[in-house]
Amino acid sequence: QVQLVESGGGSVQAGGSLRLSCETSGIMFRINTLGWYRQAPGKQREFVAVISSGGSTNYAASVKGRFTISRDNAKNTVYLQMNSLKPEDTAVYYCNTPLSNGNYWGRGTQVTVSS
């Protein structure tokens, strides 16, 4: 059974930092692409960052230079280091992995940035 469990969210002031974690199980972690998405109230879910099995990364323009995605294959975990947070980063952050039999999501973790 595929499971993705996010953690690390919380409330922080603008300019602060948080590190999100997504622990996975039930997948061949080493060969999978992992990504982070977010959804703000009243808005559609949007792409944040992705990391391939080989470690290549890609970021949304709005977070490039502030967020860093990384993976630890030994721990089956993907991370999102978020620095210089802005109020517009407030959202529920979701972990994602696309598999051959569908797209899998975690339940999300709330990030709130106050000005």
C-alpha positions as CSV (number, residue, x, y, z in Angstrom):
1,Q,0.0,0.0,0.0
2,V,1.4,3.3,-1.1
3,Q,1.6,5.9,1.7
4,L,3.0,9.5,1.7
5,V,3.0,11.3,5.0
6,E,3.9,14.9,5.2
7,S,5.2,16.7,8.3
8,G,7.0,19.9,9.3
9,G,4.3,22.5,8.6
10,G,3.5,25.2,11.1
11,S,3.2,29.0,11.6
12,V,6.1,31.3,10.9
13,Q,6.7,35.0,10.4
14,A,7.7,36.4,7.0
15,G,11.4,35.9,6.4
16,G,11.4,32.7,8.4
17,S,12.2,29.1,7.4
18,L,10.5,25.7,7.6
19,R,11.6,22.2,6.4
20,L,8.9,19.9,5.3
21,S,9.3,16.1,5.2
22,C,7.4,13.5,3.2
23,E,8.0,9.9,4.4
24,T,7.0,7.3,1.9
25,S,6.2,3.6,2.0
26,G,5.0,1.0,-0.5
27,I,7.0,2.4,-3.4
28,M,10.4,1.8,-5.0
29,F,11.6,5.1,-3.7
30,R,15.0,5.1,-5.4
31,I,13.5,5.0,-8.9
32,N,10.6,7.4,-8.4
33,T,10.1,11.1,-9.1
34,L,8.9,13.0,-6.0
35,G,7.2,16.4,-6.0
36,W,5.7,19.1,-3.8
37,Y,2.6,21.0,-4.6
38,R,0.5,23.5,-2.6
39,Q,-3.0,24.7,-2.4
40,A,-4.0,28.1,-0.9
41,P,-7.6,28.8,0.2
42,G,-9.8,29.4,-2.8
43,K,-7.1,28.5,-5.3
44,Q,-6.2,25.5,-7.4
45,R,-3.4,23.2,-6.4
46,E,-0.1,24.3,-7.9
47,F,3.3,22.9,-8.6
48,V,6.1,23.9,-6.2
49,A,9.1,21.6,-6.9
50,V,10.1,18.2,-8.2
51,I,13.1,15.9,-7.9
52,S,13.9,13.0,-10.2
53,S,15.4,9.6,-9.3
54,G,18.7,11.0,-10.5
55,G,18.5,14.1,-8.3
56,S,17.6,16.6,-11.0
57,T,15.3,19.3,-9.7
58,N,12.9,21.9,-11.0
59,Y,11.0,24.7,-9.3
60,A,8.1,27.0,-9.8
61,A,9.3,30.5,-10.6
62,S,7.6,31.8,-7.4
63,V,9.9,29.7,-5.1
64,K,13.1,29.4,-7.1
65,G,16.0,30.6,-5.1
66,R,14.1,30.3,-1.8
67,F,13.0,26.6,-1.7
68,T,15.2,23.5,-2.0
69,I,13.9,20.0,-2.7
70,S,16.1,17.1,-1.7
71,R,15.7,13.3,-1.1
72,D,17.2,10.7,1.2
73,N,16.9,7.3,-0.5
74,A,18.0,5.5,2.7
75,K,15.1,7.0,4.6
76,N,12.6,6.9,1.7
77,T,12.0,10.6,2.4
78,V,11.8,13.8,0.4
79,Y,12.3,17.2,1.9
80,L,11.4,20.8,1.1
81,Q,13.6,23.4,2.7
82,M,11.7,26.7,2.6
83,N,13.6,29.9,3.3
84,S,12.7,33.6,3.1
85,L,9.0,32.7,3.5
86,K,6.4,35.1,2.4
87,P,2.7,35.5,3.3
88,E,1.8,34.3,-0.2
89,D,3.5,31.0,0.6
90,T,0.6,30.2,3.0
91,A,-1.0,27.0,1.8
92,V,-1.4,23.3,2.4
93,Y,1.6,21.6,1.1
94,Y,1.2,18.1,-0.5
95,C,3.8,15.4,-1.4
96,N,3.2,13.6,-4.7
97,T,4.6,10.8,-6.7
98,P,3.4,9.7,-10.1
99,L,3.4,5.9,-10.5
100,S,2.4,3.7,-13.4
101,N,-1.0,3.0,-11.9
102,G,-1.8,6.6,-10.9
103,N,-0.8,9.7,-9.1
104,Y,-0.4,9.4,-5.3
105,W,-0.8,12.2,-2.8
106,G,-0.2,12.7,0.9
107,R,-2.8,14.4,3.1
108,G,-0.9,17.6,3.3
109,T,0.7,19.8,5.9
110,Q,-0.4,23.4,6.7
111,V,2.1,26.2,6.3
112,T,1.0,29.7,7.5
113,V,3.3,32.7,7.0
114,S,2.3,35.9,8.8
115,S,3.4,39.4,7.9
